[in-house]
């Protein structure tokens, strides 16, 4: 897991050079400016908010969990915070921002974060906050089953997966539980990494369809 700092004035030099100085992503219509002074008024709120989630996912890909957390927090939490500022209520990106928020905490893993809770426990909470009928949920969980088959896991690894998910199909919760128990098995750890990376990619593409509908 990645230990988030939860502080002001984050030092981006800890991130890869390609992302350290990023301030905008033109292809996302995203300017990383305070929301009340953005000048790209020709884009919709749906585009703007989903672009923020996309930028958060980019930060996640390179270990910038604090940056990702602070970007999606206003869209997923209805109260002002010292990290994300004022909330953006009823955002059209609520589902995706909340999903991204859960992934941030899953990346924290064993480390304590918001409310002193471990990342995995916080991830459970935030997956529970994702609005029902999220368009990606069934598609992603079916992909997890396909990956499990493709990985040709050993009997030991398959038994571990079976113990975690029981008689049910994979869910956001059982996958998070598996991640929390993966440190003793390289097979299970590789499976979790592959699933997690796929989930980020699918969410990114889902947001991009809203930001750039003509692409």
Buried (B, 14 or more C-beta within 10 A) or exposed (E): BBBBBBEEEBEBEEBEEEBEEBEBBEEBBBBBEEEEEBEEEEBBEBBBBBBBBBBBBBBBBBBBBBBBBBBBBBBBBEEEBEBBBEBBEEBBBBBBBBBBBBBBBBBBBEBBBBEEBBBBBBBBBBBEBBEEEBEBBEEBBEBBEEBBEEBEBEEEBBEBBEEBBEEEEBBBBBBBBBBBBBEEBEBBBBBBEBBBEBBBEBBBEBBBEBBBEEE
